[in-house]
Amino acid sequence: MPAEYPQLKAAACHVAPVYLDSAGSAEKAVALIGEAARAGADLIVFPEGYMPGFPLWVALRAPIHNHDLFKRLAAQSVRLDGVEIGAVRAAARRHGVVVSLGFSESTEASVGCLWNSNVLIGRDGAILNHHRKLVPTFYEKLVWANGDARGLRVTQTPAERPNPRSMPPAVSHAPHPRRTGRGRPRCLIPRCGGTVDHHAARDALWARFFMEAPPRPRQSVARSSYVKRA
């Protein structure tokens, strides 16, 4: 008898946030959750760093020119118990869907310590998993701190349509088969900053950030002439 697996409809929201505006990004996410739910989605996924936006400028120009942008990112980064995440949780509960959301996380313990985080929200609005990226990749280290392993686990979710012969799927943000239960269907959610892979957005951001940077100072060596006198 062939194996039967849960039926799952996922919505990949490959969208831009309201850049460096966490309240606007949360409002946009709430609207998209409603749209995806009306289309029958069970699982709704947002990109890495969706709220308030991926700090792509660190890949485009030297850190010395990015202080103002970092301050804006830090000011708009959100806490897990903040109103922005709360609005997304309420939308998940209202529509009965599971939501995976990437966000830049701040803390009351510091004004500048941030994490590249992800939250998995259940149908009832409860937080199923909270994960901070273990090691920021390449230039991300200029923005985000190292995370921890507390959220490095597989989460059992009810994000499937009823099928009495199958087990609920396990959702993981780290695609490693050994971290899932034996015989249990897996739903892996790989993620990356959406703007990085879009050539039009990359070219526009390059022109914006690179052209606004002050010209690099050039050092010149003055030539001296020596006259030999007899």
Salt bridges, closest charged atoms under 4 A:
GLU4 OE2 - ARG165 NH1 3.22
ASP42 OD1 - ARG123 NH2 3.79
ASP42 OD2 - ARG161 NE 3.46
GLU48 OE2 - LYS133 NZ 3.34
ASP68 OD1 - LYS71 NZ 3.70
GLU105 OE1 - HIS130 NE2 2.85
GLU105 OE2 - ARG132 NH2 2.92
GLU108 OE1 - ARG79 NH1 3.99
GLU140 OE1 - LYS133 NZ 2.88
ASP148 OD2 - ARG132 NH1 3.74
ASP148 OD1 - ARG150 NE 3.27
